[in-house]
Each structure stands twice: as structure tokens, then as C-alpha cells.
Amino acid sequence: EDQVTQSPEALRLQEGESSSLNCSYTVSGLRGLFWYRQDPGKGPEFLFTLYSAGEEKEKERLKATLTKKESFLHITAPKPEDSATYLCAVQANDYKLSFGAGTTVTVRA
Amino acid sequence: EAQVTQNPRYLITVTGKKLTVTCSQNMNHEYMSWYRQDPGLGLRQIYYSMNVEVTDKGDVPEGYKVSRKEKRNFPLILESPSPNQTSLYFCASRSGGLEQYFGPGTRLTVT
């Protein structure tokens, strides 16, 4: 069974304090690993797709990386507007998408 | 504007009263799916549809039904809702790529 575990559950940062979120996974045949951002009361917003180990993607202060067993979402010099829950998901060969429980990031000014 | 819409956004109902949550997308996507989100459990897939008239069960299909008669619409049906179906529901769609686009959510409370 596909499993996705995110850590930590919650992360409190000062503005400008860089940090990383972890997503470890076990899946039979990875087709893609996804990162989403979710604001309270809203639907998840797509951020990145990673397809193979060694791949990296960047968007503003966010950078996602992928190894064979885990992915990291690095937040560089975060701002309060980066506060959100970040979700990791994996897609296996049968088109099933499995999500982790998420990491809630709070950035204080 | 490309989007996935859901209605209603909020719903309070009583045990056993049939309800339907509608989902519509204007991106001509083949693939659509329904998820529920519960605290500490993350998003769990209920049903998905690869195309018109093609649907399949996800991880938690018990107590739910779906239909896909048109490409743009994918309603979620609860024929006899129970309190354990109180949750936040999301519809999502995608085209040939893998990235899914989510609707704004429907918060359902069953008393």
C-alpha cells in the first residue's frame, strides 16, 4: 500500500528563517510526486511536480527536491504570506493519488 | 477563467436525508475525482473517473455514489448520510498531465 508521511506536523518560523519540510514515501512505481499549498478554507493549490530522483523545481522562495525515498520542500527567507499547510502527494502507476497529512507552516513577522 | 466549481459550499443536513454535491470543470479535463479531508488524516480519495461513463473506487468509497454522464460534471451522491461523513469535500480534475486542480471545497455537517 502506498504511504506518504510528512514531517514535522507543524513548523513555526520567524520571517527570514529558512527551513525544510520532509515528505517520505513508499510507492510501487512512482509516476510523480506533487507539492500543494493549502490555505485555510480553500482547496489545495498546485505547486510542483517531480518525476525522478535528482530532480529539483523552484518557485519564488520555494524549492522542491526528490530522492528515491523522500522529497524536501525548502523555504528560503520565508515571509508571513508563506504561512499555509503544505501537502505532499504521490501518484503510482494505477493513477491513484495518495496524500500525506500535511505540514502547517506559520511565519511570524 | 479555468476553474473547478462545487456547490453547495456549506451544507448542514440530518442523518438519512439524501444529498448531492455538484462538481463542474470548464477545462475539458478527462479525469475527475472526489476527496474528503479530515484532521490528521489528510486527503483521501473517494471515487475517480477517467472519462465519461468510466468511474472507479478510491480509498474510502463506502456510503458514496458518483456518476459521470457529461465530461464537465461529476456529482457526489450521499444516499443516506451518516455523522461519520461529516467532512470537508474536494473535487479535482486534470487533463493528460498528472497535476490535479482542486475546487474550493464543500463543508458538510451531518447531525
HADDOCK unambig.tbl for C-alpha pairs under 7 A between the chains (distance, minus, plus):
assign (segid A and resid 42 and name CA) (segid B and resid 104 and name CA) 5.19 0.50 0.50
assign (segid A and resid 42 and name CA) (segid B and resid 105 and name CA) 6.45 0.50 0.50
assign (segid A and resid 43 and name CA) (segid B and resid 90 and name CA) 6.91 0.50 0.50
assign (segid A and resid 43 and name CA) (segid B and resid 102 and name CA) 5.59 0.50 0.50
assign (segid A and resid 43 and name CA) (segid B and resid 103 and name CA) 5.67 0.50 0.50
assign (segid A and resid 43 and name CA) (segid B and resid 104 and name CA) 4.62 0.50 0.50
assign (segid A and resid 43 and name CA) (segid B and resid 105 and name CA) 5.84 0.50 0.50
assign (segid A and resid 44 and name CA) (segid B and resid 102 and name CA) 6.04 0.50 0.50
assign (segid A and resid 46 and name CA) (segid B and resid 101 and name CA) 6.85 0.50 0.50
assign (segid A and resid 99 and name CA) (segid B and resid 42 and name CA) 6.34 0.50 0.50
assign (segid A and resid 99 and name CA) (segid B and resid 43 and name CA) 5.78 0.50 0.50
assign (segid A and resid 100 and name CA) (segid B and resid 42 and name CA) 5.88 0.50 0.50
assign (segid A and resid 101 and name CA) (segid B and resid 40 and name CA) 5.86 0.50 0.50
assign (segid A and resid 101 and name CA) (segid B and resid 41 and name CA) 5.55 0.50 0.50
assign (segid A and resid 101 and name CA) (segid B and resid 42 and name CA) 4.01 0.50 0.50
assign (segid A and resid 102 and name CA) (segid B and resid 42 and name CA) 6.76 0.50 0.50
